[in-house]
Amino acid sequence: MPPLPLVAATESVVTLFAVITLLGDAWLLFVGLSVGYWIGPRVDDDSRAVAATVIALATLALAVVLAVKSYTAIPRPAATPIDPAGLPGGLAGFVAGELDSSGFAFPSGHATGVTAVYGGLAALLTIGRRQRRYAAAATMIGLVSGSRVILGVHYPRDIVAGIALGVGLIVLARWVAADESILRADRVCLLAGVASVVGLGVAAVGGHTEEVRHAVIGLGTAVGAGATWYRGGERLTAAPAVSIPVAAGGLVVAGGLWIGAYEGVFGLVGAAVGSAVGVIIILGLPLVEQWRKKEGNAAVA
């Protein structure tokens, strides 16, 4: 088989890394953490508390990134590696979206987010060998972070800063959440709430409308998650794994609230309330499953 032309090879590489970069998208990270939180008890007794803590850590990471980006307001690289118009059909639109250079560059939100999430899971989980957990996390961090440079939406300095920030936040979250009985995800949520307020102020002063909305969403998420874990952390860790029907229903409702908040459908106040209710649903579903099973057992009896 003759080698691919240079242009085609470049388009193939960019398309591949456009798919890889999805592994660091905020929505995918939160969906993955939610699923892990729901089914955690089937794998390990501590996994639900770990998932809740990493959800709080991810919220903190995104809030800090938002504050720093709003303050520095450094534009992204202007050049793109390929013209996505040459790609077939729907693929062109997808790749074009991943090559979007709008917004600010420093630090990389993807690099910070994947470091906080995958690195946080590696640091807090006790499943398997620690070396393998860290190796898997490093691989994911390297792939996603590298994809941001290959796609031309970040400079290498943005990636290095994002990874360093993510590592620092993991260390801080482990220290803050440490407790003799259960990981205190609510304490990490408190930090995320403070960071969101700071980000909100910085974005408002800079006149960055979209960043203001994102800060409000972060604040709502932090408040909802923190209040839920503070009130029911031990009950939630003791509740059973969530069944597929309950999980699907919760994901649809919570996802709809978050999408509406990010799209600006609800306004700023509605975005805060919607994101708070969404994360309350996510974290509270194990209690719904527990109630459902009790009702089912009572009916059988």
C-alpha positions as CSV (number, residue, x, y, z in Angstrom):
1,M,0.0,0.0,0.0
2,P,1.5,3.4,-0.9
3,P,2.0,5.9,1.9
4,L,-0.6,8.5,2.6
5,P,0.0,11.9,1.2
6,L,1.4,14.4,3.8
7,V,-1.8,16.4,4.0
8,A,-4.0,13.3,4.5
9,A,-1.6,12.0,7.2
10,T,-1.8,15.4,9.0
11,E,-5.6,15.4,8.8
12,S,-5.6,11.8,10.2
13,V,-3.4,12.7,13.1
14,V,-5.4,15.9,13.9
15,T,-8.6,14.0,13.7
16,L,-7.3,11.2,16.0
17,F,-6.2,13.8,18.6
18,A,-9.5,15.6,18.3
19,V,-11.1,12.4,19.5
20,I,-8.4,11.9,22.3
21,T,-9.0,15.4,23.6
22,L,-12.6,14.5,24.4
23,L,-11.2,12.4,27.3
24,G,-10.4,15.7,29.0
25,D,-13.7,17.5,28.3
26,A,-15.5,18.6,31.5
27,W,-18.7,16.9,30.6
28,L,-17.1,13.5,30.0
29,L,-15.1,13.7,33.2
30,F,-18.2,14.5,35.2
31,V,-20.2,11.7,33.5
32,G,-17.4,9.2,34.2
33,L,-17.1,10.3,37.8
34,S,-20.8,10.1,38.3
35,V,-21.0,6.5,36.9
36,G,-18.0,5.6,39.1
37,Y,-19.8,7.1,42.1
38,W,-23.0,5.2,41.5
39,I,-21.4,1.7,40.9
40,G,-18.4,2.2,43.2
41,P,-19.7,-0.1,46.0
42,R,-19.6,-3.1,43.6
43,V,-15.9,-2.6,43.3
44,D,-14.5,-1.3,46.6
45,D,-16.0,0.1,49.8
46,D,-14.1,3.4,49.6
47,S,-14.6,4.1,45.9
48,R,-17.8,6.1,46.4
49,A,-16.1,8.5,48.8
50,V,-13.2,8.8,46.5
51,A,-15.5,9.6,43.5
52,A,-17.3,12.2,45.5
53,T,-14.0,13.8,46.5
54,V,-12.7,13.8,43.0
55,I,-15.9,15.4,41.8
56,A,-15.2,18.1,44.3
57,L,-11.6,18.3,43.2
58,A,-12.6,18.6,39.5
59,T,-14.9,21.4,40.4
60,L,-12.1,23.1,42.3
61,A,-9.7,22.7,39.4
62,L,-12.1,24.2,36.9
63,A,-12.9,27.1,39.2
64,V,-9.2,27.9,39.7
65,V,-8.5,27.6,36.0
66,L,-11.4,30.0,35.3
67,A,-10.1,32.5,37.8
68,V,-6.5,32.4,36.4
69,K,-7.7,32.5,32.8
70,S,-9.9,35.5,33.4
71,Y,-7.1,37.3,35.1
72,T,-4.4,36.6,32.5
73,A,-6.7,36.8,29.5
74,I,-4.0,35.4,27.2
75,P,-5.4,34.5,23.8
76,R,-5.0,31.1,22.3
77,P,-2.7,30.4,19.3
78,A,-4.3,31.9,16.1
79,A,-3.0,29.3,13.6
80,T,-4.7,25.9,13.1
81,P,-2.8,22.8,11.9
82,I,-5.3,21.9,9.2
83,D,-8.4,23.3,7.4
84,P,-11.2,21.0,8.7
85,A,-13.3,22.0,5.7
86,G,-11.6,19.3,3.7
87,L,-12.8,16.5,6.0
88,P,-15.9,14.5,5.1
89,G,-19.4,15.7,6.4
90,G,-20.0,15.6,10.1
91,L,-16.4,15.0,10.8
92,A,-15.5,18.4,9.5
93,G,-17.8,20.1,12.0
94,F,-16.5,18.0,14.9
95,V,-12.9,18.7,14.2
96,A,-13.6,22.4,13.6
97,G,-15.2,22.5,17.1
98,E,-12.1,21.0,18.6
99,L,-9.9,23.5,16.8
100,D,-11.9,26.5,18.0
101,S,-9.4,29.1,19.3
102,S,-11.9,31.3,21.2
103,G,-11.5,31.8,24.9
104,F,-8.2,32.1,26.8
105,A,-5.2,29.9,26.8
106,F,-3.4,30.0,30.2
107,P,-3.4,27.6,31.9
108,S,-4.9,24.7,29.9
109,G,-8.2,23.6,31.4
110,H,-7.9,20.2,29.8
111,A,-4.4,19.6,31.3
112,T,-5.5,20.8,34.7
113,G,-8.8,18.8,34.6
114,V,-7.3,15.5,33.5
115,T,-4.4,15.8,36.0
116,A,-6.9,16.5,38.9
117,V,-9.3,13.8,37.9
118,Y,-7.1,10.9,36.7
119,G,-4.3,11.8,39.1
120,G,-6.7,12.3,41.9
121,L,-8.2,8.8,41.3
122,A,-4.8,7.3,41.2
123,A,-3.8,9.0,44.4
124,L,-7.0,8.2,46.4
125,L,-8.1,4.8,45.2
126,T,-6.8,1.7,46.8
127,I,-7.7,-0.7,44.0
128,G,-4.8,-2.6,42.3
129,R,-1.2,-1.6,42.5
130,R,-0.3,2.0,43.1
131,Q,2.4,2.0,40.4
132,R,-0.1,0.8,37.8
133,R,-2.7,3.4,38.8
134,Y,-0.1,6.2,38.5
135,A,1.1,4.8,35.2
136,A,-2.4,4.7,33.8
137,A,-3.1,8.3,35.0
138,A,0.2,9.6,33.5
139,T,-0.7,8.0,30.2
140,M,-4.1,9.7,30.1
141,I,-2.7,13.0,31.2
142,G,0.1,12.8,28.6
143,L,-2.3,11.9,25.7
144,V,-4.9,14.6,26.5
145,S,-2.4,17.3,27.3
146,G,-0.4,16.5,24.2
147,S,-3.5,16.6,22.1
148,R,-4.1,20.3,23.0
149,V,-0.7,21.3,21.5
150,I,-1.2,19.1,18.4
151,L,-4.6,20.7,17.8
152,G,-3.0,24.1,18.1
153,V,-5.3,25.4,20.8
154,H,-2.6,25.7,23.5
155,Y,1.1,26.6,23.9
156,P,3.3,24.1,25.7
157,R,3.6,26.5,28.6
158,D,-0.2,26.3,29.1
159,I,0.1,22.5,29.4
160,V,3.0,22.6,31.8
161,A,1.2,25.1,34.0
162,G,-2.0,23.1,33.9
163,I,-0.4,19.8,34.9
164,A,1.5,21.6,37.7
165,L,-1.7,23.3,38.9
166,G,-3.5,19.9,38.8
167,V,-0.8,18.2,40.9
168,G,-0.8,21.0,43.4
169,L,-4.6,20.8,43.8
170,I,-4.4,17.1,44.4
171,V,-2.0,17.6,47.2
172,L,-4.2,20.3,48.7
173,A,-7.4,18.2,48.3
174,R,-5.8,15.1,49.9
175,W,-4.8,17.2,52.9
176,V,-8.1,19.0,53.3
177,A,-10.3,15.9,52.8
178,A,-8.2,13.6,55.1
179,D,-10.3,12.3,58.0
180,E,-10.2,9.2,60.2
181,S,-13.7,8.0,59.2
182,I,-14.4,9.1,55.7
183,L,-13.0,11.4,53.0
184,R,-14.5,14.9,53.5
185,A,-15.5,15.9,50.0
186,D,-17.5,18.7,51.5
187,R,-14.3,20.4,52.6
188,V,-12.9,20.3,49.0
189,C,-16.3,21.7,47.8
190,L,-15.8,24.6,50.2
191,L,-12.5,25.4,48.5
192,A,-14.2,25.1,45.1
193,G,-16.9,27.5,46.2
194,V,-14.4,30.1,47.3
195,A,-12.4,29.7,44.1
196,S,-15.6,30.1,42.1
197,V,-16.4,33.4,43.9
198,V,-12.9,34.7,43.2
199,G,-13.3,33.6,39.6
200,L,-16.7,35.3,39.4
201,G,-15.2,38.5,40.6
202,V,-12.2,38.5,38.3
203,A,-14.4,37.6,35.3
204,A,-16.9,40.3,36.1
205,V,-14.3,43.0,36.4
206,G,-12.8,41.9,33.1
207,G,-16.1,41.9,31.4
208,H,-15.9,38.2,30.4
209,T,-19.6,37.2,30.2
210,E,-19.1,33.5,29.4
211,E,-16.6,33.1,32.2
212,V,-19.0,34.8,34.6
213,R,-21.7,32.2,33.8
214,H,-19.2,29.3,34.2
215,A,-18.1,30.7,37.6
216,V,-21.7,30.8,38.7
217,I,-22.2,27.2,37.6
218,G,-19.0,26.2,39.5
219,L,-20.4,27.9,42.6
220,G,-23.7,26.2,42.3
221,T,-22.0,22.8,41.8
222,A,-19.8,23.4,44.8
223,V,-22.6,24.4,47.1
224,G,-24.9,21.6,46.0
225,A,-22.2,18.9,46.3
226,G,-20.8,20.2,49.6
227,A,-24.2,20.4,51.3
228,T,-25.2,16.9,50.1
229,W,-22.0,15.3,51.3
230,Y,-21.9,17.3,54.6
231,R,-25.4,16.1,55.4
232,G,-25.3,12.5,54.2
233,G,-21.8,11.4,53.4
234,E,-21.8,8.3,55.7
235,R,-25.3,7.3,54.6
236,L,-24.4,7.8,50.9
237,T,-21.3,5.6,51.2
238,A,-23.4,2.9,52.9
239,A,-26.1,3.0,50.3
240,P,-26.2,0.3,47.5
241,A,-24.9,0.6,44.0
242,V,-27.3,2.5,41.7
243,S,-29.2,0.4,39.1
244,I,-29.2,1.2,35.4
245,P,-32.8,2.6,35.2
246,V,-32.3,4.9,38.2
247,A,-28.9,6.0,36.9
248,A,-30.2,6.7,33.5
249,G,-33.1,8.8,34.8
250,G,-30.8,10.7,37.1
251,L,-28.3,11.3,34.3
252,V,-30.9,12.6,31.9
253,V,-32.4,15.1,34.5
254,A,-29.0,16.3,35.9
255,G,-27.5,16.4,32.4
256,G,-30.4,18.5,31.2
257,L,-30.0,20.9,34.0
258,W,-26.2,21.3,33.4
259,I,-26.7,21.7,29.7
260,G,-29.3,24.4,30.2
261,A,-27.0,26.2,32.6
262,Y,-24.0,26.1,30.3
263,E,-26.1,27.2,27.3
264,G,-27.5,30.2,29.3
265,V,-31.1,29.0,29.1
266,F,-31.8,29.7,32.8
267,G,-30.0,33.0,33.3
268,L,-27.3,33.5,36.0
269,V,-29.5,32.7,39.0
270,G,-31.1,29.7,37.3
271,A,-27.6,28.5,36.3
272,A,-26.5,28.4,39.9
273,V,-29.7,26.7,41.0
274,G,-29.8,24.3,38.1
275,S,-26.1,23.2,38.6
276,A,-26.7,22.8,42.4
277,V,-29.8,20.7,41.8
278,G,-28.0,18.6,39.2
279,V,-25.2,17.6,41.4
280,I,-27.6,17.0,44.3
281,I,-29.4,14.5,42.1
282,I,-26.1,12.9,41.1
283,L,-24.8,12.4,44.7
284,G,-28.2,11.6,46.1
285,L,-29.2,8.8,43.7
286,P,-27.8,6.0,46.0
287,L,-30.4,7.0,48.6
288,V,-33.1,6.8,45.9
289,E,-31.9,3.3,45.0
290,Q,-31.9,2.4,48.7
291,W,-35.5,3.5,49.1
292,R,-36.5,1.7,45.9
293,K,-35.1,-1.6,47.2
294,K,-36.8,-1.2,50.5
295,E,-40.1,-0.5,48.9
296,G,-39.6,-3.5,46.7
297,N,-38.8,-5.8,49.6
298,A,-41.8,-4.5,51.5
299,A,-44.1,-5.2,48.6
300,V,-42.7,-8.8,48.3
301,A,-43.2,-9.4,52.0
